[in-house]
Amino acid sequence: MAAGRVFHLESIEQIKELISVDTLKTMQLLGFNYKAAIGEPLTQICANAILSLAKRESPSYQGGSGKNKKR
C-alpha cells in the first residue's frame, strides 16, 4: 500500500510542475484558451448537477424552459 501512496505523491508533484505560473503564462501566449478548456466543461458539470438535483426534488420536473412544448 505504501508504494501506491509514493506513486500518488509523485503524480501530484508532476502536476504541480505542469501548472506553474510560467507554464500557464506560456500556454496562454501560445493561444491556449482557458475559458473553452476549463470554463465550458465546468459550466456543463454544474448545470448537470443542478438539473439532477431538480429532478430528484421535483418528480413533476420535465426539464427545459417550457419553450417548444406541444400543448
All heavy atoms as a GROMACS GRO file, in nm:
protein
  543
    1MET      N    1   0.082  -0.120   0.000
    1MET     CA    2   0.000   0.000   0.000
    1MET      C    3   0.086   0.126   0.000
    1MET      O    4   0.049   0.225  -0.054
    1MET     CB    5  -0.094  -0.004   0.122
    1MET     CG    6  -0.197   0.104   0.117
    1MET     SD    7  -0.309   0.077  -0.021
    1MET     CE    8  -0.456   0.139   0.043
    2ALA      N    9   0.203   0.120   0.060
    2ALA     CA   10   0.291   0.236   0.066
    2ALA      C   11   0.340   0.274  -0.072
    2ALA      O   12   0.358   0.393  -0.101
    2ALA     CB   13   0.409   0.208   0.158
    3ALA      N   14   0.361   0.176  -0.159
    3ALA     CA   15   0.407   0.205  -0.295
    3ALA      C   16   0.303   0.286  -0.371
    3ALA      O   17   0.337   0.375  -0.449
    3ALA     CB   18   0.438   0.075  -0.369
    4GLY      N   19   0.175   0.258  -0.347
    4GLY     CA   20   0.068   0.334  -0.412
    4GLY      C   21   0.067   0.479  -0.368
    4GLY      O   22   0.044   0.569  -0.447
    5ARG      N   23   0.096   0.502  -0.241
    5ARG     CA   24   0.099   0.639  -0.189
    5ARG      C   25   0.218   0.716  -0.246
    5ARG      O   26   0.207   0.834  -0.277
    5ARG     CB   27   0.104   0.639  -0.038
    5ARG     CG   28  -0.026   0.599   0.024
    5ARG     CD   29  -0.023   0.614   0.172
    5ARG     NE   30  -0.152   0.574   0.226
    5ARG     CZ   31  -0.174   0.546   0.351
    5ARG    NH1   32  -0.074   0.551   0.438
    5ARG    NH2   33  -0.293   0.512   0.393
    6VAL      N   34   0.333   0.649  -0.260
    6VAL     CA   35   0.450   0.714  -0.317
    6VAL      C   36   0.422   0.753  -0.461
    6VAL      O   37   0.452   0.864  -0.504
    6VAL     CB   38   0.575   0.621  -0.307
    6VAL    CG1   39   0.691   0.680  -0.385
    6VAL    CG2   40   0.613   0.600  -0.162
    7PHE      N   41   0.360   0.661  -0.536
    7PHE     CA   42   0.325   0.691  -0.675
    7PHE      C   43   0.229   0.809  -0.681
    7PHE      O   44   0.244   0.898  -0.763
    7PHE     CB   45   0.262   0.568  -0.742
    7PHE     CG   46   0.216   0.593  -0.881
    7PHE    CD1   47   0.307   0.603  -0.985
    7PHE    CD2   48   0.080   0.608  -0.910
    7PHE    CE1   49   0.266   0.627  -1.114
    7PHE    CE2   50   0.038   0.633  -1.040
    7PHE     CZ   51   0.131   0.642  -1.142
    8HIS      N   52   0.132   0.812  -0.591
    8HIS     CA   53   0.034   0.921  -0.586
    8HIS      C   54   0.103   1.054  -0.557
    8HIS      O   55   0.073   1.154  -0.622
    8HIS     CB   56  -0.071   0.890  -0.479
    8HIS     CG   57  -0.181   0.990  -0.470
    8HIS    ND1   58  -0.272   1.009  -0.570
    8HIS    CD2   59  -0.212   1.081  -0.373
    8HIS    CE1   60  -0.356   1.106  -0.535
    8HIS    NE2   61  -0.321   1.150  -0.415
    9LEU      N   62   0.195   1.057  -0.462
    9LEU     CA   63   0.266   1.180  -0.429
    9LEU      C   64   0.353   1.226  -0.546
    9LEU      O   65   0.362   1.345  -0.574
    9LEU     CB   66   0.352   1.160  -0.304
    9LEU     CG   67   0.275   1.142  -0.174
    9LEU    CD1   68   0.371   1.110  -0.059
    9LEU    CD2   69   0.194   1.266  -0.142
   10GLU      N   70   0.415   1.132  -0.617
   10GLU     CA   71   0.495   1.168  -0.734
   10GLU      C   72   0.407   1.228  -0.842
   10GLU      O   73   0.444   1.326  -0.908
   10GLU     CB   74   0.569   1.046  -0.787
   10GLU     CG   75   0.683   1.000  -0.698
   10GLU     CD   76   0.746   0.870  -0.745
   10GLU    OE1   77   0.702   0.814  -0.848
   10GLU    OE2   78   0.840   0.826  -0.678
   11SER      N   79   0.289   1.172  -0.860
   11SER     CA   80   0.196   1.224  -0.960
   11SER      C   81   0.154   1.367  -0.925
   11SER      O   82   0.145   1.453  -1.013
   11SER     CB   83   0.072   1.135  -0.969
   11SER     OG   84   0.106   1.007  -1.011
   12ILE      N   85   0.128   1.391  -0.799
   12ILE     CA   86   0.088   1.524  -0.755
   12ILE      C   87   0.201   1.624  -0.781
   12ILE      O   88   0.176   1.736  -0.828
   12ILE     CB   89   0.047   1.524  -0.606
   12ILE    CG1   90  -0.084   1.446  -0.590
   12ILE    CG2   91   0.034   1.665  -0.552
   12ILE    CD1   92  -0.127   1.426  -0.447
   13GLU      N   93   0.322   1.584  -0.754
   13GLU     CA   94   0.436   1.674  -0.777
   13GLU      C   95   0.451   1.705  -0.926
   13GLU      O   96   0.480   1.818  -0.964
   13GLU     CB   97   0.566   1.612  -0.722
   13GLU     CG   98   0.572   1.612  -0.571
   13GLU     CD   99   0.558   1.750  -0.509
   13GLU    OE1  100   0.618   1.847  -0.561
   13GLU    OE2  101   0.485   1.762  -0.409
   14GLN      N  102   0.430   1.606  -1.012
   14GLN     CA  103   0.438   1.628  -1.156
   14GLN      C  104   0.329   1.724  -1.202
   14GLN      O  105   0.354   1.813  -1.285
   14GLN     CB  106   0.427   1.496  -1.231
   14GLN     CG  107   0.548   1.408  -1.215
   14GLN     CD  108   0.528   1.270  -1.278
   14GLN    OE1  109   0.416   1.230  -1.309
   14GLN    NE2  110   0.638   1.199  -1.296
   15ILE      N  111   0.210   1.710  -1.148
   15ILE     CA  112   0.101   1.800  -1.184
   15ILE      C  113   0.130   1.942  -1.138
   15ILE      O  114   0.106   2.038  -1.210
   15ILE     CB  115  -0.033   1.748  -1.127
   15ILE    CG1  116  -0.073   1.620  -1.199
   15ILE    CG2  117  -0.142   1.853  -1.138
   15ILE    CD1  118  -0.190   1.548  -1.138
   16LYS      N  119   0.186   1.955  -1.017
   16LYS     CA  120   0.224   2.088  -0.966
   16LYS      C  121   0.320   2.157  -1.060
   16LYS      O  122   0.310   2.277  -1.086
   16LYS     CB  123   0.287   2.076  -0.827
   16LYS     CG  124   0.190   2.060  -0.715
   16LYS     CD  125   0.271   2.057  -0.585
   16LYS     CE  126   0.190   2.050  -0.463
   16LYS     NZ  127   0.273   2.047  -0.342
   17GLU      N  128   0.418   2.082  -1.112
   17GLU     CA  129   0.515   2.140  -1.204
   17GLU      C  130   0.447   2.185  -1.333
   17GLU      O  131   0.484   2.287  -1.390
   17GLU     CB  132   0.625   2.038  -1.234
   17GLU     CG  133   0.716   2.011  -1.116
   17GLU     CD  134   0.817   1.901  -1.144
   17GLU    OE1  135   0.839   1.868  -1.262
   17GLU    OE2  136   0.874   1.849  -1.047
   18LEU      N  137   0.349   2.110  -1.379
   18LEU     CA  138   0.279   2.145  -1.503
   18LEU      C  139   0.196   2.272  -1.489
   18LEU      O  140   0.176   2.343  -1.586
   18LEU     CB  141   0.188   2.030  -1.547
   18LEU     CG  142   0.257   1.911  -1.610
   18LEU    CD1  143   0.155   1.802  -1.638
   18LEU    CD2  144   0.330   1.949  -1.737
   19ILE      N  145   0.147   2.298  -1.369
   19ILE     CA  146   0.060   2.414  -1.352
   19ILE      C  147   0.134   2.532  -1.288
   19ILE      O  148   0.072   2.616  -1.224
   19ILE     CB  149  -0.068   2.379  -1.274
   19ILE    CG1  150  -0.037   2.322  -1.137
   19ILE    CG2  151  -0.155   2.285  -1.352
   19ILE    CD1  152  -0.158   2.304  -1.049
   20SER      N  153   0.262   2.540  -1.308
   20SER     CA  154   0.336   2.654  -1.255
   20SER      C  155   0.292   2.781  -1.329
   20SER      O  156   0.239   2.776  -1.440
   20SER     CB  157   0.486   2.633  -1.272
   20SER     OG  158   0.522   2.645  -1.408
   21VAL      N  159   0.315   2.894  -1.268
   21VAL     CA  160   0.276   3.022  -1.327
   21VAL      C  161   0.341   3.042  -1.463
   21VAL      O  162   0.276   3.083  -1.560
   21VAL     CB  163   0.311   3.139  -1.231
   21VAL    CG1  164   0.284   3.272  -1.297
   21VAL    CG2  165   0.233   3.127  -1.101
   22ASP      N  166   0.469   3.009  -1.474
   22ASP     CA  167   0.540   3.027  -1.601
   22ASP      C  168   0.480   2.939  -1.711
   22ASP      O  169   0.463   2.984  -1.825
   22ASP     CB  170   0.689   2.995  -1.584
   22ASP     CG  171   0.760   3.098  -1.498
   22ASP    OD1  172   0.714   3.214  -1.494
   22ASP    OD2  173   0.862   3.062  -1.436
   23THR      N  174   0.448   2.816  -1.676
   23THR     CA  175   0.389   2.726  -1.776
   23THR      C  176   0.253   2.778  -1.822
   23THR      O  177   0.224   2.780  -1.942
   23THR     CB  178   0.373   2.584  -1.718
   23THR    OG1  179   0.501   2.536  -1.678
   23THR    CG2  180   0.314   2.489  -1.820
   24LEU      N  181   0.172   2.821  -1.729
   24LEU     CA  182   0.040   2.872  -1.764
   24LEU      C  183   0.047   2.998  -1.849
   24LEU      O  184  -0.028   3.014  -1.946
   24LEU     CB  185  -0.042   2.897  -1.637
   24LEU     CG  186  -0.073   2.772  -1.553
   24LEU    CD1  187  -0.147   2.810  -1.426
   24LEU    CD2  188  -0.150   2.670  -1.632
   25LYS      N  189   0.140   3.087  -1.816
   25LYS     CA  190   0.157   3.209  -1.896
   25LYS      C  191   0.204   3.174  -2.037
   25LYS      O  192   0.156   3.232  -2.136
   25LYS     CB  193   0.258   3.303  -1.830
   25LYS     CG  194   0.203   3.376  -1.711
   25LYS     CD  195   0.307   3.470  -1.652
   25LYS     CE  196   0.256   3.542  -1.531
   25LYS     NZ  197   0.356   3.631  -1.472
   26THR      N  198   0.297   3.080  -2.048
   26THR     CA  199   0.346   3.039  -2.179
   26THR      C  200   0.235   2.979  -2.263
   26THR      O  201   0.221   3.010  -2.382
   26THR     CB  202   0.461   2.937  -2.164
   26THR    OG1  203   0.565   2.997  -2.086
   26THR    CG2  204   0.516   2.895  -2.299
   27MET      N  205   0.153   2.894  -2.202
   27MET     CA  206   0.042   2.833  -2.275
   27MET      C  207  -0.055   2.940  -2.324
   27MET      O  208  -0.105   2.933  -2.436
   27MET     CB  209  -0.030   2.732  -2.186
   27MET     CG  210   0.052   2.607  -2.160
   27MET     SD  211  -0.020   2.497  -2.038
   27MET     CE  212  -0.172   2.448  -2.118
   28GLN      N  213  -0.079   3.040  -2.241
   28GLN     CA  214  -0.170   3.147  -2.281
   28GLN      C  215  -0.111   3.227  -2.397
   28GLN      O  216  -0.182   3.263  -2.491
   28GLN     CB  217  -0.199   3.238  -2.162
   28GLN     CG  218  -0.310   3.336  -2.188
   28GLN     CD  219  -0.352   3.409  -2.061
   28GLN    OE1  220  -0.279   3.412  -1.963
   28GLN    NE2  221  -0.470   3.468  -2.064
   29LEU      N  222   0.018   3.255  -2.392
   29LEU     CA  223   0.083   3.327  -2.501
   29LEU      C  224   0.078   3.249  -2.632
   29LEU      O  225   0.072   3.307  -2.740
   29LEU     CB  226   0.228   3.359  -2.465
   29LEU     CG  227   0.248   3.467  -2.359
   29LEU    CD1  228   0.395   3.474  -2.317
   29LEU    CD2  229   0.201   3.602  -2.411
   30LEU      N  230   0.078   3.116  -2.621
   30LEU     CA  231   0.072   3.031  -2.740
   30LEU      C  232  -0.070   3.013  -2.791
   30LEU      O  233  -0.092   2.948  -2.891
   30LEU     CB  234   0.134   2.894  -2.710
   30LEU     CG  235   0.285   2.896  -2.686
   30LEU    CD1  236   0.332   2.759  -2.640
   30LEU    CD2  237   0.359   2.939  -2.812
   31GLY      N  238  -0.166   3.072  -2.720
   31GLY     CA  239  -0.304   3.070  -2.767
   31GLY      C  240  -0.396   2.971  -2.700
   31GLY      O  241  -0.507   2.947  -2.747
   32PHE      N  242  -0.353   2.911  -2.590
   32PHE     CA  243  -0.439   2.817  -2.519
   32PHE      C  244  -0.558   2.892  -2.462
   32PHE      O  245  -0.544   2.994  -2.397
   32PHE     CB  246  -0.361   2.748  -2.406
   32PHE     CG  247  -0.439   2.641  -2.336
   32PHE    CD1  248  -0.456   2.518  -2.393
   32PHE    CD2  249  -0.495   2.665  -2.211
   32PHE    CE1  250  -0.527   2.418  -2.328
   32PHE    CE2  251  -0.566   2.567  -2.145
   32PHE     CZ  252  -0.582   2.443  -2.204
   33ASN      N  253  -0.677   2.844  -2.488
   33ASN     CA  254  -0.800   2.910  -2.447
   33ASN      C  255  -0.850   2.847  -2.317
   33ASN      O  256  -0.916   2.743  -2.318
   33ASN     CB  257  -0.904   2.898  -2.557
   33ASN     CG  258  -1.028   2.979  -2.528
   33ASN    OD1  259  -1.054   3.016  -2.415
   33ASN    ND2  260  -1.106   3.004  -2.631
   34TYR      N  261  -0.819   2.909  -2.203
   34TYR     CA  262  -0.860   2.855  -2.073
   34TYR      C  263  -1.011   2.855  -2.057
   34TYR      O  264  -1.068   2.765  -1.996
   34TYR     CB  265  -0.796   2.936  -1.959
   34TYR     CG  266  -0.649   2.913  -1.946
   34TYR    CD1  267  -0.557   3.006  -1.991
   34TYR    CD2  268  -0.602   2.796  -1.889
   34TYR    CE1  269  -0.421   2.982  -1.980
   34TYR    CE2  270  -0.466   2.772  -1.877
   34TYR     CZ  271  -0.377   2.866  -1.923
   34TYR     OH  272  -0.243   2.842  -1.911
   35LYS      N  273  -1.076   2.957  -2.110
   35LYS     CA  274  -1.222   2.966  -2.096
   35LYS      C  275  -1.288   2.845  -2.162
   35LYS      O  276  -1.377   2.783  -2.104
   35LYS     CB  277  -1.273   3.095  -2.159
   35LYS     CG  278  -1.422   3.115  -2.142
   35LYS     CD  279  -1.467   3.247  -2.200
   35LYS     CE  280  -1.615   3.268  -2.181
   35LYS     NZ  281  -1.660   3.395  -2.238
   36ALA      N  282  -1.244   2.811  -2.281
   36ALA     CA  283  -1.302   2.697  -2.352
   36ALA      C  284  -1.260   2.564  -2.288
   36ALA      O  285  -1.340   2.472  -2.276
   36ALA     CB  286  -1.262   2.699  -2.498
   37ALA      N  287  -1.135   2.554  -2.246
   37ALA     CA  288  -1.083   2.428  -2.196
   37ALA      C  289  -1.129   2.395  -2.054
   37ALA      O  290  -1.148   2.279  -2.020
   37ALA     CB  291  -0.931   2.430  -2.200
   38ILE      N  292  -1.148   2.497  -1.972
   38ILE     CA  293  -1.183   2.474  -1.832
   38ILE      C  294  -1.324   2.523  -1.802
   38ILE      O  295  -1.405   2.451  -1.742
   38ILE     CB  296  -1.082   2.542  -1.738
   38ILE    CG1  297  -0.943   2.484  -1.761
   38ILE    CG2  298  -1.123   2.527  -1.592
   38ILE    CD1  299  -0.832   2.560  -1.694
   39GLY      N  300  -1.355   2.644  -1.844
   39GLY     CA  301  -1.482   2.706  -1.807
   39GLY      C  302  -1.604   2.637  -1.864
   39GLY      O  303  -1.702   2.613  -1.793
   40GLU      N  304  -1.600   2.603  -1.993
   40GLU     CA  305  -1.718   2.542  -2.055
   40GLU      C  306  -1.749   2.404  -1.998
   40GLU      O  307  -1.865   2.377  -1.963
   40GLU     CB  308  -1.702   2.540  -2.207
   40GLU     CG  309  -1.707   2.680  -2.266
   40GLU     CD  310  -1.676   2.685  -2.415
   40GLU    OE1  311  -1.667   2.577  -2.478
   40GLU    OE2  312  -1.662   2.796  -2.467
   41PRO      N  313  -1.651   2.314  -1.985
   41PRO     CA  314  -1.684   2.184  -1.923
   41PRO      C  315  -1.730   2.198  -1.777
   41PRO      O  316  -1.820   2.127  -1.734
   41PRO     CB  317  -1.553   2.105  -1.930
   41PRO     CG  318  -1.475   2.169  -2.040
   41PRO     CD  319  -1.514   2.314  -2.037
   42LEU      N  320  -1.669   2.290  -1.704
   42LEU     CA  321  -1.708   2.311  -1.565
   42LEU      C  322  -1.851   2.363  -1.556
   42LEU      O  323  -1.930   2.320  -1.471
   42LEU     CB  324  -1.611   2.407  -1.497
   42LEU     CG  325  -1.628   2.426  -1.348
   42LEU    CD1  326  -1.614   2.293  -1.275
   42LEU    CD2  327  -1.523   2.523  -1.296
   43THR      N  328  -1.888   2.452  -1.648
   43THR     CA  329  -2.025   2.503  -1.653
   43THR      C  330  -2.122   2.390  -1.681
   43THR      O  331  -2.228   2.381  -1.618
   43THR     CB  332  -2.037   2.612  -1.761
   43THR    OG1  333  -1.949   2.719  -1.728
   43THR    CG2  334  -2.179   2.663  -1.774
   44GLN      N  335  -2.086   2.301  -1.773
   44GLN     CA  336  -2.173   2.189  -1.807
   44GLN      C  337  -2.189   2.093  -1.689
   44GLN      O  338  -2.298   2.044  -1.660
   44GLN     CB  339  -2.119   2.114  -1.929
   44GLN     CG  340  -2.216   2.011  -1.984
   44GLN     CD  341  -2.347   2.072  -2.029
   44GLN    OE1  342  -2.348   2.171  -2.101
   44GLN    NE2  343  -2.457   2.016  -1.986
   45ILE      N  344  -2.080   2.068  -1.617
   45ILE     CA  345  -2.086   1.980  -1.499
   45ILE      C  346  -2.179   2.040  -1.394
   45ILE      O  347  -2.262   1.970  -1.335
   45ILE     CB  348  -1.945   1.957  -1.442
   45ILE    CG1  349  -1.864   1.868  -1.536
   45ILE    CG2  350  -1.952   1.896  -1.302
   45ILE    CD1  351  -1.717   1.859  -1.501
   46CYS      N  352  -2.166   2.170  -1.371
   46CYS     CA  353  -2.252   2.237  -1.272
   46CYS      C  354  -2.398   2.234  -1.316
   46CYS      O  355  -2.487   2.208  -1.234
   46CYS     CB  356  -2.207   2.381  -1.250
   46CYS     SG  357  -2.049   2.394  -1.166
   47ALA      N  358  -2.423   2.258  -1.443
   47ALA     CA  359  -2.560   2.255  -1.495
   47ALA      C  360  -2.620   2.116  -1.478
   47ALA      O  361  -2.736   2.101  -1.436
   47ALA     CB  362  -2.563   2.296  -1.642
   48ASN      N  363  -2.544   2.011  -1.509
   48ASN     CA  364  -2.592   1.874  -1.492
   48ASN      C  365  -2.622   1.843  -1.346
   48ASN      O  366  -2.722   1.777  -1.315
   48ASN     CB  367  -2.491   1.774  -1.548
   48ASN     CG  368  -2.480   1.781  -1.698
   48ASN    OD1  369  -2.567   1.835  -1.766
   48ASN    ND2  370  -2.372   1.728  -1.751
   49ALA      N  371  -2.537   1.891  -1.256
   49ALA     CA  372  -2.558   1.867  -1.113
   49ALA      C  373  -2.686   1.936  -1.065
   49ALA      O  374  -2.766   1.878  -0.991
   49ALA     CB  375  -2.439   1.916  -1.032
   50ILE      N  376  -2.708   2.058  -1.110
   50ILE     CA  377  -2.829   2.132  -1.072
   50ILE      C  378  -2.953   2.063  -1.127
   50ILE      O  379  -3.053   2.047  -1.056
   50ILE     CB  380  -2.820   2.278  -1.120
   50ILE    CG1  381  -2.712   2.351  -1.042
   50ILE    CG2  382  -2.956   2.348  -1.107
   50ILE    CD1  383  -2.673   2.486  -1.100
   51LEU      N  384  -2.947   2.020  -1.252
   51LEU     CA  385  -3.061   1.951  -1.312
   51LEU      C  386  -3.092   1.820  -1.240
   51LEU      O  387  -3.208   1.786  -1.218
   51LEU     CB  388  -3.037   1.926  -1.461
   51LEU     CG  389  -3.043   2.049  -1.549
   51LEU    CD1  390  -3.001   2.013  -1.692
   51LEU    CD2  391  -3.182   2.108  -1.548
   52SER      N  392  -2.988   1.747  -1.202
   52SER     CA  393  -3.012   1.620  -1.133
   52SER      C  394  -3.075   1.645  -0.996
   52SER      O  395  -3.160   1.569  -0.952
   52SER     CB  396  -2.884   1.538  -1.121
   52SER     OG  397  -2.795   1.596  -1.030
   53LEU      N  398  -3.034   1.752  -0.929
   53LEU     CA  399  -3.097   1.787  -0.801
   53LEU      C  400  -3.243   1.827  -0.821
   53LEU      O  401  -3.329   1.789  -0.743
   53LEU     CB  402  -3.021   1.901  -0.733
   53LEU     CG  403  -2.886   1.865  -0.673
   53LEU    CD1  404  -2.815   1.991  -0.624
   53LEU    CD2  405  -2.902   1.766  -0.560
   54ALA      N  406  -3.269   1.903  -0.926
   54ALA     CA  407  -3.406   1.947  -0.953
   54ALA      C  408  -3.495   1.827  -0.984
   54ALA      O  409  -3.609   1.820  -0.938
   54ALA     CB  410  -3.408   2.046  -1.069
   55LYS      N  411  -3.443   1.732  -1.061
   55LYS     CA  412  -3.522   1.612  -1.094
   55LYS      C  413  -3.548   1.528  -0.971
   55LYS      O  414  -3.654   1.470  -0.956
   55LYS     CB  415  -3.448   1.529  -1.199
   55LYS     CG  416  -3.449   1.592  -1.336
   55LYS     CD  417  -3.371   1.508  -1.435
   55LYS     CE  418  -3.365   1.576  -1.569
   55LYS     NZ  419  -3.283   1.501  -1.666
   56ARG      N  420  -3.449   1.520  -0.882
   56ARG     CA  421  -3.463   1.439  -0.762
   56ARG      C  422  -3.565   1.502  -0.666
   56ARG      O  423  -3.642   1.432  -0.601
   56ARG     CB  424  -3.327   1.427  -0.692
   56ARG     CG  425  -3.323   1.316  -0.591
   56ARG     CD  426  -3.189   1.295  -0.528
   56ARG     NE  427  -3.077   1.328  -0.612
   56ARG     CZ  428  -2.962   1.376  -0.567
   56ARG    NH1  429  -2.945   1.396  -0.438
   56ARG    NH2  430  -2.863   1.404  -0.647
   57GLU      N  431  -3.567   1.634  -0.656
   57GLU     CA  432  -3.655   1.702  -0.561
   57GLU      C  433  -3.795   1.724  -0.615
   57GLU      O  434  -3.888   1.740  -0.540
   57GLU     CB  435  -3.593   1.836  -0.520
   57GLU     CG  436  -3.467   1.818  -0.437
   57GLU     CD  437  -3.405   1.950  -0.397
   57GLU    OE1  438  -3.465   2.055  -0.422
   57GLU    OE2  439  -3.295   1.946  -0.340
   58SER      N  440  -3.810   1.727  -0.747
   58SER     CA  441  -3.941   1.753  -0.806
   58SER      C  442  -3.973   1.644  -0.907
   58SER      O  443  -3.928   1.649  -1.021
   58SER     CB  444  -3.939   1.890  -0.875
   58SER     OG  445  -4.060   1.911  -0.942
   59PRO      N  446  -4.058   1.547  -0.869
   59PRO     CA  447  -4.090   1.439  -0.962
   59PRO      C  448  -4.165   1.488  -1.086
   59PRO      O  449  -4.161   1.424  -1.190
   59PRO     CB  450  -4.177   1.345  -0.881
   59PRO     CG  451  -4.206   1.411  -0.753
   59PRO     CD  452  -4.120   1.531  -0.741
   60SER      N  453  -4.228   1.604  -1.080
   60SER     CA  454  -4.301   1.654  -1.196
   60SER      C  455  -4.213   1.740  -1.287
   60SER      O  456  -4.258   1.788  -1.389
   60SER     CB  457  -4.421   1.738  -1.149
   60SER     OG  458  -4.375   1.851  -1.078
   61TYR      N  459  -4.085   1.757  -1.250
   61TYR     CA  460  -3.993   1.836  -1.332
   61TYR      C  461  -3.973   1.768  -1.466
   61TYR      O  462  -3.946   1.649  -1.473
   61TYR     CB  463  -3.859   1.854  -1.262
   61TYR     CG  464  -3.757   1.926  -1.347
   61TYR    CD1  465  -3.762   2.064  -1.360
   61TYR    CD2  466  -3.658   1.858  -1.415
   61TYR    CE1  467  -3.672   2.132  -1.437
   61TYR    CE2  468  -3.566   1.924  -1.493
   61TYR     CZ  469  -3.573   2.062  -1.504
   61TYR     OH  470  -3.483   2.128  -1.582
   62GLN      N  471  -3.988   1.845  -1.576
   62GLN     CA  472  -3.973   1.786  -1.708
   62GLN      C  473  -3.857   1.846  -1.785
   62GLN      O  474  -3.834   1.811  -1.899
   62GLN     CB  475  -4.102   1.802  -1.787
   62GLN     CG  476  -4.214   1.729  -1.716
   62GLN     CD  477  -4.329   1.700  -1.808
   62GLN    OE1  478  -4.323   1.730  -1.926
   62GLN    NE2  479  -4.433   1.643  -1.754
   63GLY      N  480  -3.784   1.936  -1.725
   63GLY     CA  481  -3.666   1.994  -1.791
   63GLY      C  482  -3.705   2.102  -1.890
   63GLY      O  483  -3.819   2.116  -1.930
   64GLY      N  484  -3.605   2.176  -1.931
   64GLY     CA  485  -3.627   2.282  -2.029
   64GLY      C  486  -3.691   2.404  -1.969
   64GLY      O  487  -3.728   2.409  -1.852
   65SER      N  488  -3.709   2.504  -2.052
   65SER     CA  489  -3.765   2.631  -2.004
   65SER      C  490  -3.913   2.642  -2.035
   65SER      O  491  -3.973   2.744  -2.008
   65SER     CB  492  -3.690   2.747  -2.070
   65SER     OG  493  -3.709   2.740  -2.211
   66GLY      N  494  -3.971   2.538  -2.091
   66GLY     CA  495  -4.113   2.544  -2.124
   66GLY      C  496  -4.138   2.585  -2.267
   66GLY      O  497  -4.249   2.580  -2.315
   67LYS      N  498  -4.035   2.627  -2.337
   67LYS     CA  499  -4.049   2.666  -2.476
   67LYS      C  500  -4.055   2.542  -2.564
   67LYS      O  501  -3.999   2.439  -2.530
   67LYS     CB  502  -3.931   2.753  -2.520
   67LYS     CG  503  -3.924   2.884  -2.447
   67LYS     CD  504  -3.805   2.963  -2.492
   67LYS     CE  505  -3.793   3.092  -2.412
   67LYS     NZ  506  -3.675   3.167  -2.446
   68ASN      N  507  -4.120   2.553  -2.677
   68ASN     CA  508  -4.127   2.447  -2.778
   68ASN      C  509  -4.193   2.321  -2.727
   68ASN      O  510  -4.167   2.212  -2.777
   68ASN     CB  511  -3.987   2.412  -2.831
   68ASN     CG  512  -3.921   2.531  -2.895
   68ASN    OD1  513  -3.988   2.614  -2.957
   68ASN    ND2  514  -3.790   2.540  -2.881
   69LYS      N  515  -4.280   2.331  -2.628
   69LYS     CA  516  -4.352   2.215  -2.582
   69LYS      C  517  -4.486   2.207  -2.654
   69LYS      O  518  -4.551   2.307  -2.677
   69LYS     CB  519  -4.378   2.222  -2.430
   69LYS     CG  520  -4.255   2.201  -2.347
   69LYS     CD  521  -4.292   2.191  -2.202
   69LYS     CE  522  -4.167   2.166  -2.119
   69LYS     NZ  523  -4.199   2.159  -1.978
   70LYS      N  524  -4.524   2.085  -2.690
   70LYS     CA  525  -4.654   2.064  -2.754
   70LYS      C  526  -4.762   2.073  -2.649
   70LYS      O  527  -4.749   2.022  -2.539
   70LYS     CB  528  -4.657   1.928  -2.823
   70LYS     CG  529  -4.563   1.919  -2.940
   70LYS     CD  530  -4.573   1.785  -3.006
   70LYS     CE  531  -4.476   1.777  -3.122
   70LYS     NZ  532  -4.478   1.648  -3.186
   71ARG      N  533  -4.871   2.138  -2.684
   71ARG     CA  534  -4.982   2.154  -2.590
   71ARG      C  535  -5.102   2.080  -2.641
   71ARG      O  536  -5.128   2.059  -2.748
   71ARG     CB  537  -5.016   2.300  -2.570
   71ARG     CG  538  -4.902   2.371  -2.503
   71ARG     CD  539  -4.936   2.514  -2.484
   71ARG     NE  540  -4.818   2.578  -2.426
   71ARG     CZ  541  -4.824   2.686  -2.357
   71ARG    NH1  542  -4.937   2.747  -2.338
   71ARG    NH2  543  -4.716   2.739  -2.307
   0.00000   0.00000   0.00000
